[in-house]
Amino acid sequence: MHPAASEKKPMSALPELTPDDLTRYSRHLILPEVGMEGQQRLKAARVLCVGAGGLGSPLALYLAAAGVGTLGLVDFDAVEASNLQRQILHSTPDIGRSKLDSAEEKLTALNPALRVERHSLRLSSANALDILRNYDIVADGTDNFPTRYLVNDACVLLGKPNAYASIFRFEGQASVFATQDGPCYRCLYPEPPPPGMVPSCAEGGVLGILPGLLGVIQATEVIKLILGKGDSLAGRLLLVDALAMHFRELKLRKNPDCPVCGANPTLTELIDYNQFCGIPPANPEEQKVKNGIPQISVHELKQKIDAGEKPYILDVREPHEYQIANLGGTLIPLNDVPQRMGEIDRDREIIIHCKMGGRSQRAAEFLQQAGYPKVVNLAGGITAWAEQIDPSMPKY
């Protein structure tokens, strides 16, 4: 097991426990695996939580409660109402506030001795090494592939353990990557999936309790690394099915040919992770056509409707999503499109939408390949319509 930097500190370098500490952490102190020295190691530890959302909420709360001395938080978002189903660091009065403001308030209320270091920014190749190098352990609570690969590579290059977890719908996975002898995230996933192939939680949904379950597992792994006790998840991938309440694990091996942690690494500095994951630049001019499919904005669709045009609007979401909010178009779920193409008017302009634009892009590419000449994707989907055109429309 790879020891945390705090474990390497001699006893003389560890901070003393105050009388308040002795009272607060009494249930830790009577554990032989923790004791006085273990609690001092927790107090000396510096842990970076990447994300203050679904995974970051329980992760940060339990690390703060356990007595970790310094927590770094990386996040640049504001609290939204749709976060509150799972992001328990935040509450209803926090809607619209910076997540870092909300998180720091809750964490220091729980443990006033905690030092919170805020990083209100998007983690990138330009800043990741400078931020991560100041911490003993990194806990990756991100929800996108570019940042996962970025965190992984930075942890390997810096020699920092990475307590990882990810979630989707009712399922999650957790491991510890980038330890001295263990595999890294690239050993498990050498290549990212094609853009849009794996729906985000915003598109696919997530059981609100699931990030709590996985975030607590992350926090457990972080504490074990700090203490140097127990068997970490390094070399193992824990798979969680919350719907069946079933846990299983897979053995992971370090890939000797891994480009970042292998015997002869070829990746020795951080790269452009959006490009690596196939995500095009965010220049609006470059977004007018994506993979051969014209993109239309919600404002352009609104102009067409106001001008009396009647495009064929195809909604490829699921029926339960249509019940929440819809644009009045024809509903054919994405998986049903191949069997129901005969219902789609080939001669009209077909504007396809879903929640955020990923599923509709795949439907448009399929129809174009099937010979439909005028297919267009609604960029941002019905979420963009609710945000930019009709604020009264429910968002989910």
Residue, then its C-alpha position, 0 to 999 in steps of 0.5 A: m500500500h502506498p503511504a500518504a505523505s503525512e505517514k512519512k512524517p516522524m512523530s516529532a513533526l506531527p501536530e499535538l492534539t488539543p484537549d478539544d481534539l481529545t474529546r472530539y476524536s475520543r472514539h478514534l483514539i480508543l481504536p488501536e488502528v488509530g490511537m493518538e498517533g493516527q489522529q495526529r496523522l489525520k490532523a497533519a494530512r492535506v487532502l484535495c477533493v476535486g469537486a464539491g458535488g455529489l461525491g465531494s459532499p459526503l467525502a468532504l464531510y466525513l474527512a472534516a468530521a474525522g479530523v483531517g487537518t486541511l481540505g482543499l476543494v476544487d470547484f467553480d460551479a454555483v448551487e442549483a436546485s437540481n443538485l440538492q437531491r444528492q449534494i448534501l453539502h448544500s441546502t435550499p438557501d444556498i441556491g445560486r451561491s458558489k459551491l465553495d462558499s456553501a461547502e466551506e460554511k458547512l464544513t467549518a460548522l462541523n469542525p471549526a478547526l478544519r483548514v479549508e483551501r479554496h480553488s475556485l477554478r476549472l482544473s486544467s493542464a495549466n494549473a493541475l500540477d501546481i495545485l495537486r503538488n501541495y497535497d498528500i492525497v487527491a480524491d477525484g469526485t469529478d463527473n467527466f472524462p477529461t478531468r478524470y484523465l487529467v487528475n490521474d496523469a497529474c497524480v502519477l507524475l507527482g506521486k500522489p495517491n488518487a482515491y477515485a469513484s464514479i457513479f451512474r444511475f444505480e451503479g458506481q465504482a471505486s478504486v485507488f490509483a497511482t500508488q507506488d506499485g499499483p495501476c492507474y486509471r489509464c491501466l483500467y481505461p487506456e482510451p476514453p469512450p467516444p464523446g456522447m457514448v456514455p451519458s452524464c448523470a444530467e442525461g442518464g440520471v442518478l439515484g441521490i443516495l448513490p454518490g453518498l455511498l461511493g463518497v463514503i467509500q472514497a473517504t474510507e480509502v483516504i483515511k486508511l492511506i493517511l493511517g497506513k492501515g488496512d488494505s486499500l483498493a489499490g489493484r482492485l476495482l469495487l463495483v457497486d449495484a445499489l438497486a440489487m445492493h450487490f458488491r463485487e470486485l475486479k483485480l486490476r494489474k499495472n499495465p507495463d506498457c501504460p503511457v503514464c505509469g508503465a516501465n517506459p512512460t511516453l506521457t511525461e507532461l500534461i496534455d490537452y485532455n479535451q482533445f484526447c477525449g474527442i471534445p471539440p473547442a468551445n468556439p461557437e463558429e466551430q460548433k455549427v456542424k458536429n460530425g457532419i450534423p448541422q447544429i441549431s441553437v434554441h434561439e434559432l429554433k424559436q425564430k423558425i417557430d415564430a416565423g411560421e415554419k413547421p419543422y419536424i421536431l423529433d424528441v428522442r428522450e424517454p417517455h418519463e422525461y417527456q412527461i416532465a417537459n416537452l416541446g410538443g414534438t414527436l416522441i421516439p426514444l433513441n433506442d426505438v429510432p431504428q425500428r420506427m424510422g417509417e414514422i419520421d417524415r423524410d422530406r421535411e427538415i427534422i430537428i432532433h432534441c433530447k435533454m442536453g444534445g448528446r442522444s439527439q446527436r447520435a440519432a441525427e448521425f444514425l438518420q443521416q447514414a440511413g439516407y435522411p437528407k435534412v437532419v439537424n441537432l438542437a444544441g443544448g436540448i430542452t435544458a437550453w430551451a428552459e434556460q434561454i427561452d422559457p424559464s417557466m419550463p421545468k428543468y430536471 
